Amino acid sequence: MLELAADLLPHLSVGESVAVVTVTRVARSAPRGLGASMAITADGSVIGSISGGCVEGDAIVLAHAVLADGVARGARFGFSDERAHAAGLACGGEVDVLAYVLRPDDEVARRALETAVRDERVTLALGIGTPHEGTVADASALSRIAAEALPELDAAGLLAETVPIADRTWLAVSRAPRARLIIVGAGEHAAALCRVASAAAYAVTVCDPWPLLATSERFPDASDIVVADPGEYLTSLAEEAGSVDARTAVCVLSHDERIDIPALHAALGMNIGFVGAMGARSTVEQRAIALRERGVTEADLARLHSPLGLDLGGSSPEEAAVAALAEIIASRYGTSGGPLRDARGPIHARGPGSPATPPIAAPTCSPL
């Protein structure tokens, strides 16, 4: 439910209870993973999803039943030959869910939701078996938490993940701050990339030395707008503990060598996951020469994604933004970026760069 924090808090703040349906187990393939949640309000409004549409109707019925009597209950949705037309996942998978009521006086849940809204790391525990079923608890306060479980989530940089803890009747649901995208330059391509990346849940920072360009009117979706020399700004981030991590991407779009070269020099010296720069192939070659003269090694130059973006064929700022974000995502998850129809294996298989922990044994859920 942490991914729904911004939508849930207003309902709780006015004293309204909300039913939440959370995925507690996934078998084979499913559109969304463990911990994914949807909510149903008292007036019947639906917030979020657990499958992208396959089983939402049945989940809504389950949620209304929970709202009516306040009793948490589980269900299993999946596809089988015996019940091919029952509520099932088109991808052939199977999920267990738990429906429970989130009440306005649940201080533990509210604190966790408020922390998630602030885009800070937060972990809570959800009871999935008796006698805890439907209870939201402070994960750090539970006894017998596996010592390595929660730190592993931090190191992996998860957006959301669920692991079994304690006596296996609890799930630890964790949400990390959004991955960062730092855009150098405040032109039209930067504005388009900011819009696309924000929609993909990146926390976008736009940095440009010109205050007339770097404005909230031009970049309404940006989490932060910095009017400063980009090279100096990136250098300051490198010296600030915890400001960037392996999920951070830097894209240089300024088209000005006086800005590009110092910014790329600083970015390539940072411990981040992606550095990209827009430009023609001749520009890329000239940049490489200038960066070598500044002492950038061949190994670091090999990290530079330039020209930026996958080869999608588009040319407008919006199309270029989609191509750039596609390359960032493919690099983050360690995939080729090629068509799914040419790939083999599960569509939702985790690549080597995937921000997730290895598969775990299915947790014990209450009888279905």
C-alpha positions in Angstrom: 0.0 0.0 0.0 3.0 2.3 0.3 2.8 3.1 -3.4 -0.7 4.5 -2.8 0.3 6.7 0.1 -0.5 10.1 -1.5 -4.0 8.9 -2.4 -4.7 7.1 0.9 -3.7 9.8 3.4 -6.5 12.3 2.5 -9.1 9.6 3.2 -7.6 8.7 6.5 -7.2 12.3 7.4 -11.0 12.9 7.3 -11.7 9.9 9.3 -12.6 7.5 6.5 -11.6 3.8 6.5 -10.3 2.3 3.3 -10.1 -1.4 2.2 -6.7 -2.4 0.8 -6.0 -5.5 -1.3 -2.3 -6.5 -1.3 -0.5 -9.2 -3.3 1.1 -11.7 -0.9 2.3 -14.4 -3.2 3.1 -14.6 -6.9 3.4 -17.9 -8.9 4.8 -18.0 -12.4 4.1 -14.7 -14.2 2.0 -11.7 -13.1 1.8 -8.1 -14.2 2.7 -6.8 -10.8 4.8 -8.3 -8.0 4.6 -9.0 -4.3 3.4 -6.1 -2.3 1.4 -4.4 -5.1 -1.8 -3.0 -3.7 -5.1 -1.4 -4.7 -7.6 0.3 -2.4 -11.4 0.8 -2.4 -12.9 3.8 -0.6 -16.2 4.0 1.2 -17.8 5.6 -1.9 -16.6 2.8 -4.1 -13.6 4.7 -5.8 -10.8 2.5 -6.9 -7.1 3.5 -6.2 -4.3 1.6 -7.9 -4.3 -1.9 -9.3 -2.9 -5.4 -8.5 -2.9 -6.9 -12.0 -3.4 -4.3 -14.6 -7.1 -5.3 -15.1 -7.1 -9.1 -15.0 -8.6 -9.7 -11.6 -9.5 -6.2 -10.4 -13.3 -6.9 -10.5 -13.0 -9.8 -8.1 -10.6 -7.9 -5.9 -13.1 -5.1 -5.7 -15.9 -7.5 -4.5 -13.5 -8.9 -1.9 -12.6 -5.3 -0.7 -16.3 -4.4 -0.3 -16.9 -7.5 1.8 -14.0 -6.4 4.1 -15.3 -2.9 4.3 -18.7 -4.2 5.3 -17.7 -6.4 8.2 -14.1 -5.3 9.0 -12.7 -8.8 8.8 -9.6 -9.4 6.8 -9.7 -12.2 4.3 -7.6 -13.8 1.5 -8.2 -15.1 -1.9 -6.3 -16.7 -4.8 -6.6 -15.6 -8.4 -5.1 -17.5 -11.2 -5.6 -19.5 -14.4 -6.0 -23.2 -14.8 -7.5 -25.5 -17.4 -10.3 -26.5 -15.0 -11.5 -23.0 -14.4 -10.3 -21.2 -17.5 -13.1 -18.6 -17.4 -12.8 -17.9 -13.7 -11.0 -14.7 -12.5 -7.5 -15.3 -13.7 -4.4 -13.6 -15.0 -4.0 -13.4 -18.8 -0.3 -14.0 -18.4 -1.0 -17.5 -16.9 0.2 -16.7 -13.4 -1.4 -17.0 -10.0 -1.5 -14.6 -7.1 -2.6 -14.7 -3.5 -4.0 -11.5 -2.1 -5.1 -10.3 1.3 -7.9 -7.7 1.8 -7.9 -5.7 5.0 -9.2 -2.5 6.4 -7.0 0.5 6.9 -8.5 2.7 9.7 -7.9 6.4 10.4 -6.7 5.6 14.0 -3.9 3.2 12.8 -0.9 5.3 13.8 1.7 2.8 12.5 0.1 2.7 9.0 -0.3 6.5 8.9 3.4 7.1 9.9 4.5 4.7 7.2 2.3 6.4 4.6 3.5 9.9 5.6 7.1 8.7 5.3 6.4 7.3 1.8 4.9 10.6 0.7 8.1 12.3 1.8 9.9 10.0 -0.6 11.9 8.4 2.2 12.9 4.8 2.8 10.2 3.0 4.8 9.4 -0.6 5.8 6.3 -1.9 7.4 5.0 -5.4 8.3 1.7 -6.8 7.1 0.2 -9.7 8.9 -0.8 -12.5 6.4 -1.6 -15.3 8.8 -3.3 -15.9 12.1 -3.4 -14.3 14.6 -2.0 -11.2 12.8 -4.0 -11.3 9.6 -4.7 -7.8 8.3 -2.6 -6.1 10.9 -0.1 -3.4 10.0 2.9 -3.3 12.3 6.3 -1.6 12.6 8.7 -4.1 11.0 11.6 -3.0 13.1 9.7 -3.7 16.3 8.9 -7.3 15.5 11.0 -10.0 17.1 12.9 -12.6 15.1 13.2 -10.5 11.9 15.9 -12.1 9.7 18.9 -9.9 10.3 19.9 -9.7 6.7 16.4 -9.2 5.2 15.8 -5.5 5.6 19.4 -4.3 4.9 19.4 -6.3 1.7 16.5 -4.2 0.4 18.4 -1.0 1.1 21.4 -2.3 -0.8 19.3 -3.4 -3.8 17.6 0.0 -4.0 14.1 -1.4 -4.3 11.1 0.6 -5.2 8.9 -1.9 -3.5 9.5 -5.5 -2.4 8.1 -8.0 0.0 10.0 -10.6 2.1 8.8 -13.1 4.7 9.9 -12.2 8.3 9.5 -13.4 11.8 7.3 -16.5 12.0 6.4 -16.3 8.3 3.0 -15.0 9.2 4.2 -11.5 8.4 5.4 -9.8 5.2 7.9 -6.9 5.3 6.8 -4.4 2.6 9.5 -1.9 1.7 9.6 1.2 -0.4 12.7 3.1 -1.3 12.9 6.7 -2.4 12.3 7.1 -6.1 15.2 6.6 -8.5 16.8 10.0 -9.4 17.3 11.5 -12.9 19.4 14.6 -13.1 19.0 16.5 -16.3 21.7 19.0 -17.3 20.3 21.7 -19.5 16.8 23.2 -19.6 15.9 23.2 -23.3 12.9 21.6 -25.0 14.4 18.1 -25.0 15.0 18.4 -21.3 11.4 19.5 -20.7 10.1 16.5 -22.6 12.4 14.1 -20.8 11.3 15.6 -17.5 7.7 14.9 -18.3 8.3 11.4 -19.5 10.6 10.4 -16.6 8.3 11.9 -13.9 5.4 9.8 -15.3 7.7 6.8 -14.9 8.1 7.6 -11.2 11.6 9.1 -11.4 12.5 12.0 -9.1 13.7 14.5 -11.7 16.2 17.3 -11.0 16.8 19.9 -13.7 20.1 21.9 -13.5 21.0 24.8 -15.7 23.0 28.0 -15.1 20.3 30.2 -16.8 17.5 31.2 -14.4 15.3 32.3 -17.4 15.3 28.7 -18.6 15.3 26.7 -15.4 11.8 27.6 -14.1 8.9 25.8 -12.5 6.7 27.0 -15.3 8.8 25.2 -17.9 9.4 22.2 -15.6 6.2 21.7 -13.6 6.9 18.0 -13.1 10.4 18.4 -11.7 11.1 17.4 -8.1 13.8 20.0 -7.9 15.1 22.8 -10.1 18.7 23.9 -9.5 20.1 27.2 -11.0 23.8 26.6 -10.8 26.8 25.4 -12.8 26.0 21.8 -13.5 29.6 20.6 -13.2 29.9 22.2 -9.7 26.4 20.9 -8.7 27.3 17.3 -9.7 30.6 17.5 -7.9 28.8 18.7 -4.7 26.4 15.7 -5.0 29.4 13.3 -5.2 30.6 14.7 -1.9 27.2 14.4 -0.2 26.6 11.0 1.3 23.4 9.3 0.2 22.5 11.9 -2.4 23.0 9.5 -5.3 23.1 5.7 -5.7 23.3 3.0 -8.4 19.8 3.9 -9.6 20.7 7.5 -10.3 21.0 8.6 -13.9 22.5 11.8 -15.3 21.6 13.0 -18.8 23.4 15.9 -20.3 21.2 17.8 -22.8 22.7 21.3 -22.8 24.3 21.3 -26.3 26.9 23.6 -25.0 30.5 22.3 -24.7 31.3 24.7 -21.9 28.6 23.0 -19.8 28.7 19.5 -21.3 32.3 18.7 -20.7 32.6 19.7 -17.0 29.3 18.1 -16.3 30.2 14.8 -17.9 33.6 14.8 -16.3 31.9 15.1 -12.9 29.2 12.6 -13.6 31.6 9.9 -14.9 33.5 10.3 -11.6 30.4 9.5 -9.5 29.2 6.1 -8.3 25.9 6.2 -10.3 24.2 3.8 -12.6 23.8 5.7 -15.9 25.5 8.7 -17.6 24.2 9.8 -21.0 24.6 12.7 -23.3 22.7 13.9 -26.4 24.6 14.8 -29.5 25.6 14.0 -33.1 28.3 11.3 -33.6 30.9 14.0 -34.5 30.0 15.8 -31.2 30.4 12.5 -29.3 33.9 12.1 -30.8 35.0 15.6 -29.9 33.6 15.2 -26.4 35.6 12.0 -25.9 38.8 13.8 -26.9 38.0 16.7 -24.4 37.2 14.2 -21.6 40.4 12.3 -22.2 42.3 15.6 -21.9 40.7 16.1 -18.5 42.0 12.7 -17.4 38.9 10.5 -17.9 39.9 6.9 -18.3 38.8 4.6 -21.1 36.9 2.5 -18.7 34.9 5.5 -17.5 34.4 6.7 -21.1 32.9 3.3 -21.9 30.2 4.0 -19.3 29.0 7.0 -21.3 25.8 6.4 -23.3 26.2 8.8 -26.2 24.4 9.4 -28.5 21.7 9.0 -25.9 18.7 6.8 -26.4 17.6 3.6 -28.1 17.2 3.6 -31.8 13.4 4.1 -32.0 13.5 6.3 -35.1 11.7 9.3 -33.7 13.0 12.8 -33.9 10.7 15.1 -31.9 11.7 16.1 -28.3 9.0 13.8 -27.0 10.1 10.9 -29.1 13.7 11.5 -28.2 12.7 11.6 -24.5 11.0 8.2 -24.8 14.1 6.8 -26.5 16.4 8.2 -23.7 14.2 6.9 -20.9 14.0 3.5 -22.6 17.8 3.2 -22.6 18.0 4.3 -19.0 15.4 1.6 -17.9 17.1 -1.1 -20.1 20.5 -0.3 -18.6 19.0 -0.3 -15.1 17.5 -3.8 -15.5 20.4 -5.2 -17.6 18.3 -5.9 -20.6 18.9 -5.5 -24.4 16.0 -3.1 -25.1 15.0 -5.3 -28.0 11.4 -6.4 -28.8 9.9 -8.8 -26.4 8.7 -11.0 -29.2 12.4 -11.8 -30.0 13.2 -12.7 -26.4 12.7 -16.0 -24.7 11.6 -16.9 -21.2 9.2 -15.1 -18.8 8.3 -11.5 -19.8 8.8 -10.3 -16.2 12.1 -12.1 -15.6 14.5 -10.1 -13.6 17.7 -9.0 -15.4 21.1 -8.9 -13.8 20.6 -5.2 -13.0 17.1 -5.6 -11.7 16.5 -3.8 -8.4 15.1 -6.8 -6.6 16.2 -9.6 -4.4 16.5 -13.2 -5.6 13.4 -15.3 -5.6 12.2 -16.4 -2.2 10.0 -19.2 -0.9 6.3 -18.5 -0.9 5.2 -17.2 2.5 2.6 -19.0 4.5 -0.8 -17.4 4.0 -4.1 -18.0 5.8 -6.3 -20.7 4.4 -8.1 -19.7 1.2 
